[in-house]
Structures are given as structure tokens and as C-alpha cells.
Amino acid sequence: MSSTSLHSRARPDGAPPRVVIIGGGPAGLMAAEQCAGAAVEVHVYDSMPSFGRKFLLAGKSGLNLTHSEEEAHFLTRFGDAAPHLAPALAGFTPAMLRDWAGALGSDTFIGSSGRVFLRSWKASPLLRAWLQRLAAQNVRFHPRHRWLGWAEDGRLQFETPHGVRHVEADATILALGGASWPRLGSDGSWVALLKSRGVAITPLRPANCGFDIDWSPHVATRFAGAPVKPVTLHFRGEALRGEFVVTRHGVEGSAIYALSARLRDAIEQDGKANLMLDLAPDRSLERLTADLEKPRGKHSRASHLRKTTGIEGVKAALLREQQDLTGLAPAALAKAIKATPLTLTAARPLEEAISTAGGIALNELDADFKLTRLPGVYAVGEMLDWEAPTGGYLLTACLATGRAAGRAVLSCLTKNSGLS
């Protein structure tokens, strides 16, 4: 196929340019918003029966919209991808995102952690108002349309309940997500389609994910679902206070997610990741030792441990899981409490992860998120090779890249009446 054959066939004289957005999540909807109301046709296609499904599930127990930290520090959360994302994030800052949500009737507040949440907690009112506003601006929505790639004549192909449909586009914005939560639509099926066109794809991997641990039957059966808090996690020089949850397979939760990229990379390199837990983060080693040296009397060792240090239940089980405490003196036991080992053996499967690492290599895109190998085709959101921790960073970057690409497409179409 020639470099020009990805363009649609000639449009009827006088017909407005057509923008096709594939993927009805936050990135795709934000791209649509930038073109809505202008002298272009805007069509949004999605494989699911409704739009924004992952967005809705993410906000089911309180939508973390963005983060309030200083913008320079905010940018560091994106690691090596920060220079590529910086212009888009500067164009749609967390403060601008909050104003945008407020204009849709969804006010926000800053939580104690600095995270920004919707006052309504739920994502559904925001999404409903957003879709209504887009529809009022003549954005056309096409559910149950699964993208199949391009036909020989350059038109886009979609599988629908009524057969394969071909669609012409003057510009295409891909916003198909990564491959986490595939039941909600982001299944990574686009990888093969773009690879076949020569687009470099970094392998998709789980991000913000749980990990496997070879638990004893006692921990796996008795403590699955138990929260571990407060606790400080230590990994390769980094200390993070927070909490996590024991699962039947291993561990998951906010503190684990915050370290997940480093833990995953360590496992890929070394076959395992050795995590250390401080099970008593509010007590110094010296105080803990002194507490444990108090006379035990007739109390059992477990009872003495509980009464003097508060270590019981799941924390006591973790303390005993991978180390032998038999005969330990109080000082040695205190050290064990302050450095309890956990050996992580594998990241949980990609479909269980909150988000995806890997995707379209960033050097395949120009500054406007246009694919240099595919004229007139842009890609945004989680399809791109970047990752960030939870805390509002993921959603902000998806919205910001969608906004940047949508604005670039509209500018190009209105200036040139087509794409070069």
C-alpha cells in the first residue's frame, strides 16, 4: 500500500472534512471535544455497547481525576516519557482539568494525599454530562463497531452486528487503550494491525499491578483479602509508607502499585523481587526492642508480641512466613519486624492490571501525536509507550494527549482542508 493510500477516497464536493476517532474512552472523547462544533464531521467508534466503560469502573468507588502536586513534580511521574508528554500536559494542567470538570457540573476537592476527587465520587454524572454536551455539538457516536484496520482502498473497516462496514476519514485518531481490563474494550488487538503497517510497538506489560508470592497454605487461605497497614515498604533504596492487601496469589494495593514498575522490571531481570516490610513503622528499632524486652510472664510468645508491639493477625503471619523466629532474642525479633522479607515471583496477568506499560514507541509520533508512518493517523492515551502510577496521573495524561491530538487535527483540517 502506498503512503497516500491511507487517505480516504475523494469526498463529495462541499462535504466537510470527517474526523474518525476510534475508542470512546477519556482520550478519544477529549479528542472529539476539540473538533466538536467546528466545520468538520466528528464520529466516535467503539467496540462496546456504550462509551467510557473503563472510566466508569475506575470511578465506581471514587474517581481520582488528577493530582494537586506542583506541576514540575507532577511531570516526573511519567519517567522517561516525560519530555514527550510535557507539551500536552502543559496544555491541559491539573488545574485546567478541574475547571473542565466543573464546567460539566462535577466539582472537585483535594484529598489528604493531594489527590483530586469528584465531590460526587462517582464518574457517571460527569460522563453523562460530557456525552450529552458532545452530542449537542453534533458528535456522532457509533457503538458496537470493532476496528479491523484498513481496506485496500484506504477506508477504515469495522465489524458490526450487521456485517463489515467501511468508513472514509480525512483524519483518524486512535484511542484504543492498552490491554488491561479487556472485558471493558481495551484488549490490545490494535497491536497486530499497527505492526503490520511497520509501526514499532514496545511489548505491552502490566502496570499498577499485583504480584505473585508463593504463600504457605495458611496465609493463602486464611488471610486472603486482609489489609496490611500501616506499613513501610523498602525496595532498592526507596521507602514508601502505605498499605496493601494480601491476596490468594500474592499482594496488591496502593503501596504495591506505586512500586510496581520497579518490582516488575526487577522480576524480568532477576526472576524475583525482594521486598522488605517495616511492620511497625511508627516505632523505632530501639523502642521496639525495649517493648519486646518487657517480662512475658505467663503469656504466650504470640500474646506477648501482640500486647507489646501490636503485631497480630496478618502482620504476625507475614512476620513468620519467610523467616524462622524460633529462639530469637528481643533485639533480633525487633529487627525482623522492621525488615520482614517478601519474595515476589511474577507480576499478575496483564488483564488484571490497572493500566498498561508499553505500546506505540514514542519516536513513531511527531509532536502532535501523528504517526509518521501512517499519513493522517494519530494515536493518543494508553496506546502510547508511557506509564505512570495511580493518583490521577494516568487519566490526566490520557485527557491531555487526546486534547493535543484533537486540536492538531482541527488546525490541520481547517488550514489545509485535508492532511498532508
C-alpha positions in Angstrom: 0.0 0.0 0.0 1.4 3.4 -0.9 2.0 6.2 1.6 -1.0 8.1 0.3 -3.4 5.2 0.3 -4.4 5.6 3.9 -6.3 8.7 3.0 -9.9 8.3 2.2 -11.2 8.3 -1.3 -12.3 11.7 -2.7 -15.0 13.2 -0.5 -18.1 14.8 -2.3 -17.6 18.4 -3.2 -18.6 20.7 -0.4 -18.7 17.9 2.2 -17.0 18.9 5.5 -13.8 17.0 6.5 -14.5 13.9 8.5 -12.6 13.1 11.7 -12.9 9.5 12.8 -12.0 8.7 16.4 -11.6 5.0 17.3 -12.1 4.4 21.0 -14.7 6.0 23.2 -12.7 6.4 26.5 -11.4 9.6 28.0 -8.6 10.2 25.4 -11.0 9.6 22.5 -13.8 11.7 23.9 -11.4 14.6 24.7 -10.1 14.5 21.1 -13.7 14.6 19.9 -14.4 17.6 22.1 -11.6 19.6 20.4 -13.2 19.2 17.0 -16.8 19.4 18.1 -18.8 22.3 16.9 -16.4 23.2 14.2 -16.9 22.8 10.4 -16.0 19.2 10.5 -17.8 15.9 11.0 -16.8 14.1 14.2 -17.5 10.4 14.5 -16.6 8.3 17.5 -16.5 4.5 17.2 -16.2 1.9 19.9 -16.4 -1.8 20.1 -18.5 -1.8 23.3 -22.3 -1.2 23.5 -21.6 2.1 25.4 -18.8 4.6 25.9 -16.4 5.2 28.7 -16.8 1.8 30.4 -13.3 1.7 31.9 -13.7 5.3 33.0 -16.9 4.4 34.8 -15.4 1.3 36.6 -12.3 3.3 37.6 -14.7 5.8 39.3 -17.0 3.3 40.9 -15.6 3.9 44.4 -14.4 7.4 43.9 -13.0 8.9 40.8 -9.4 10.2 41.3 -9.4 12.7 38.5 -5.9 14.2 38.8 -3.3 15.3 41.4 -2.7 18.7 43.0 1.1 18.5 43.4 3.4 21.1 41.8 3.5 20.8 38.0 7.2 20.1 37.7 7.0 17.2 40.2 3.8 16.0 38.5 5.8 15.6 35.3 8.4 13.4 36.9 5.8 10.8 37.4 6.0 9.8 33.8 9.6 8.8 33.8 11.4 8.6 30.5 8.3 9.6 28.6 8.0 13.0 30.4 9.8 15.0 27.7 7.4 13.6 25.0 4.3 14.3 27.2 5.3 17.6 28.6 3.8 19.9 25.9 0.4 18.1 26.1 0.4 18.2 29.9 1.3 21.8 29.9 -1.6 22.5 27.6 -4.0 20.7 30.0 -2.8 21.1 33.5 -4.5 19.6 36.6 -5.9 23.0 37.4 -7.4 23.2 33.9 -8.7 19.7 34.2 -10.5 20.6 37.4 -12.1 23.7 35.7 -13.2 21.5 32.8 -14.9 19.0 35.1 -16.5 21.9 37.0 -18.0 23.2 33.7 -19.6 19.9 33.3 -21.2 20.2 36.7 -18.7 18.0 38.6 -16.9 19.9 41.2 -13.7 18.5 42.7 -11.8 18.5 46.0 -8.3 17.8 47.1 -7.9 14.8 49.5 -5.4 14.5 52.3 -3.0 12.7 49.9 -3.1 15.6 47.4 -5.2 13.5 45.0 -8.1 15.3 43.4 -11.5 13.6 43.5 -15.0 14.4 42.3 -17.3 15.6 45.1 -20.0 13.3 43.8 -17.3 10.5 44.0 -18.9 8.7 41.0 -17.8 9.1 37.4 -21.2 8.5 35.9 -22.6 12.1 36.3 -19.5 13.6 34.7 -19.5 11.1 31.8 -23.3 11.5 31.2 -23.0 15.3 31.1 -19.9 15.0 28.8 -21.6 12.7 26.3 -24.7 15.0 26.3 -22.6 18.0 25.5 -20.7 16.3 22.7 -24.0 15.1 21.2 -25.4 18.6 21.3 -22.3 19.7 19.3 -23.1 17.1 16.6 -20.6 14.5 17.6 -21.9 11.2 16.3 -21.4 8.0 18.3 -21.2 4.5 16.8 -21.2 1.7 19.4 -20.6 -2.0 18.6 -18.0 -1.1 15.9 -14.8 -3.1 16.3 -12.0 -1.8 14.3 -10.5 -4.2 11.8 -7.9 -2.0 10.2 -7.9 -0.6 6.6 -9.4 -1.9 3.4 -7.3 -1.9 0.2 -8.8 1.4 -0.8 -7.7 3.1 2.4 -11.1 3.2 4.1 -11.4 2.1 7.7 -13.1 -1.2 8.3 -15.3 -2.0 11.3 -17.0 -5.2 12.3 -20.6 -4.5 13.4 -23.7 -6.6 14.3 -24.8 -6.1 10.7 -21.6 -7.1 9.0 -18.4 -5.3 8.0 -18.7 -1.5 7.5 -16.3 0.7 5.5 -15.8 4.3 6.6 -14.0 7.2 4.9 -11.9 9.5 7.1 -9.9 12.7 6.4 -8.2 12.2 9.8 -8.2 9.2 12.2 -7.4 9.4 15.9 -6.7 6.1 17.5 -7.6 6.0 21.2 -8.0 2.3 21.8 -6.4 2.0 25.2 -3.8 -0.6 26.4 -4.7 -4.2 27.2 -5.8 -4.1 30.8 -9.4 -4.9 31.6 -10.1 -6.3 28.2 -13.7 -7.1 29.1 -14.3 -3.3 29.0 -12.9 -3.0 25.5 -9.2 -2.3 25.7 -7.9 -5.7 24.6 -4.7 -4.7 22.7 -6.0 -6.1 19.4 -4.7 -3.0 17.6 -1.1 -4.1 18.2 -1.1 -6.5 15.3 -2.9 -4.1 13.0 -0.2 -1.4 13.5 2.7 -3.8 13.5 1.6 -4.9 10.0 2.0 -1.3 8.9 5.5 -1.1 10.2 4.8 0.8 13.4 7.2 -0.1 16.2 5.4 -1.4 19.3 7.1 -1.9 22.7 5.6 -5.1 24.2 2.6 -4.5 26.4 3.2 -5.3 30.1 1.2 -4.9 33.3 1.5 -1.6 35.2 0.0 -0.7 38.5 -0.5 -4.4 39.1 -0.4 -7.0 41.8 2.3 -9.7 42.2 2.6 -13.4 42.9 4.1 -14.7 46.1 4.5 -18.4 46.9 2.4 -18.2 50.1 2.0 -21.1 52.5 -1.5 -22.5 52.6 -2.0 -20.8 55.9 -1.6 -17.3 54.5 -3.2 -18.0 51.2 -6.4 -19.4 52.7 -6.7 -17.6 56.0 -5.6 -14.1 55.1 -6.6 -13.5 51.5 -8.3 -10.1 51.4 -6.7 -8.9 54.6 -5.3 -5.3 54.5 -1.8 -4.7 55.8 -1.5 -1.2 57.4 0.3 0.9 58.3 3.5 -0.5 56.8 6.6 0.9 55.1 7.8 -0.9 52.0 11.6 -0.8 51.2 12.9 -1.7 47.8 16.4 -0.9 46.4 16.9 2.3 48.4 13.3 3.5 48.1 11.0 3.6 51.2 7.2 4.1 50.8 4.7 4.2 53.6 1.2 3.0 52.8 -0.9 -0.1 52.7 -1.6 -3.2 50.6 -3.8 -6.2 50.6 -2.9 -9.9 50.8 -4.5 -11.9 48.0 -4.7 -15.7 47.4 -1.9 -15.3 44.8 0.2 -12.6 46.5 -0.2 -8.9 47.1 -1.9 -5.9 45.5 -3.0 -2.4 46.6 -1.9 1.2 46.5 1.6 0.8 48.0 2.4 -2.1 45.8 1.1 -0.2 42.7 3.4 2.7 43.5 6.4 0.4 43.3 5.1 -1.9 40.6 7.2 -0.7 37.7 10.4 -1.2 39.6 9.2 -4.5 41.0 8.1 -5.8 37.6 11.4 -4.7 36.0 13.4 -6.5 38.7 11.5 -9.7 38.2 12.0 -9.6 34.5 15.8 -9.1 35.1 16.4 -11.3 38.1 13.4 -13.7 38.2 12.3 -12.3 41.5 12.0 -9.1 43.5 12.9 -9.0 47.2 10.7 -6.5 49.1 11.3 -5.6 52.7 8.4 -4.6 55.1 8.6 -2.5 58.2 5.6 -3.8 60.1 5.9 -1.3 62.9 6.7 2.0 61.0 5.7 4.2 64.0 8.2 2.6 66.4 12.0 2.9 66.2 14.1 -0.2 66.4 15.3 0.8 69.9 11.7 1.3 71.2 10.6 -1.9 69.7 13.4 -3.8 71.3 12.6 -2.3 74.7 9.0 -3.2 74.3 9.8 -6.8 73.5 12.2 -7.0 76.4 9.4 -6.4 78.9 8.7 -9.5 81.0 6.5 -12.0 79.2 5.1 -13.7 82.4 2.7 -16.4 81.6 1.7 -15.0 78.2 2.5 -17.0 75.0 5.0 -15.6 72.6 2.2 -14.6 70.2 0.3 -12.9 73.0 3.4 -11.1 74.2 4.1 -9.9 70.6 0.5 -8.6 70.3 0.5 -6.8 73.7 3.9 -5.2 73.4 4.0 -4.3 69.6 0.5 -4.6 68.2 1.7 -7.2 65.7 -1.1 -9.8 65.2 -3.3 -11.3 62.6 -2.0 -10.8 59.1 1.1 -8.9 60.2 2.1 -11.8 62.5 1.5 -14.2 59.7 3.8 -12.2 57.3 6.4 -12.0 60.1 6.6 -15.7 60.3 6.0 -16.5 56.6 9.6 -16.3 55.2 11.8 -16.3 58.4 12.3 -18.6 61.3 11.6 -16.7 64.6 12.4 -19.7 66.8 14.5 -18.7 69.8 15.1 -15.1 68.6 16.2 -12.6 71.3 14.1 -9.4 71.6 16.7 -7.4 69.6 16.7 -9.9 66.8 12.9 -10.1 66.8 12.7 -6.3 66.6 15.0 -6.3 63.6 12.8 -9.0 61.9 9.7 -6.8 62.5 11.5 -3.8 61.0 12.7 -5.8 58.0 10.3 -8.6 57.1 11.1 -10.1 53.7 8.6 -10.8 50.9 9.8 -12.5 47.7 7.7 -11.6 44.6 8.0 -14.1 41.8 5.8 -12.6 39.0 3.5 -9.8 38.0 -0.1 -10.7 37.8 -1.5 -11.1 34.3 -2.0 -8.1 32.1 -5.7 -8.4 32.0 -5.8 -7.9 35.8 -3.6 -4.8 35.8 -5.0 -1.3 36.3 -3.0 0.0 33.4 -0.6 -0.9 30.7 3.1 -0.2 30.1 4.5 -0.4 26.6 2.7 0.5 23.4 3.4 2.6 20.3 7.1 3.7 20.5 7.1 7.5 21.1 9.6 8.0 18.3 6.9 6.8 15.9 5.0 10.0 16.6 5.6 13.7 15.9 4.9 16.5 18.4 1.2 16.4 17.6 0.9 12.6 18.2 0.7 11.9 14.5 2.1 8.6 13.3 4.9 9.4 10.9 4.5 6.1 9.0 0.7 6.5 8.5 -0.4 9.8 7.0 -3.4 11.3 8.7 -3.4 8.9 11.6 -2.9 10.0 15.2 -2.6 7.9 18.4 -3.3 9.0 22.0 -3.8 7.8 25.5 -2.7 4.5 26.9 -1.8 3.1 23.4 1.5 5.0 23.7 4.6 3.7 25.4 4.4 5.5 28.7 3.3 4.6 32.2 2.6 6.4 35.5 1.5 5.4 39.0 -2.1 5.7 40.2 -3.0 9.0 41.7 -4.7 10.8 38.8 -1.6 10.8 36.5 -3.0 8.2 34.1 -6.3 9.9 33.5 -4.7 13.3 33.2 -2.2 12.2 30.5 -5.0 10.4 28.6 -7.1 13.5 28.5 -4.1 15.8 27.7 -2.9 13.7 24.8 -6.4 13.4 23.4 -6.8 17.1 23.7 -3.4 17.8 22.0 -4.1 15.5 19.0 -7.7 16.8 18.6 -6.5 20.4 18.4 -3.8 19.5 16.0 -6.2 17.6 13.7 -8.7 20.5 13.7 -5.9 23.0 13.0 -4.6 21.0 10.1 -8.1 20.4 8.6 -9.2 23.9 8.8 -6.0 25.4 7.5 -5.3 22.9 4.7 -8.7 21.3 4.0 -7.0 18.0 4.4 -3.9 16.3 5.7 -0.5 16.0 4.1 
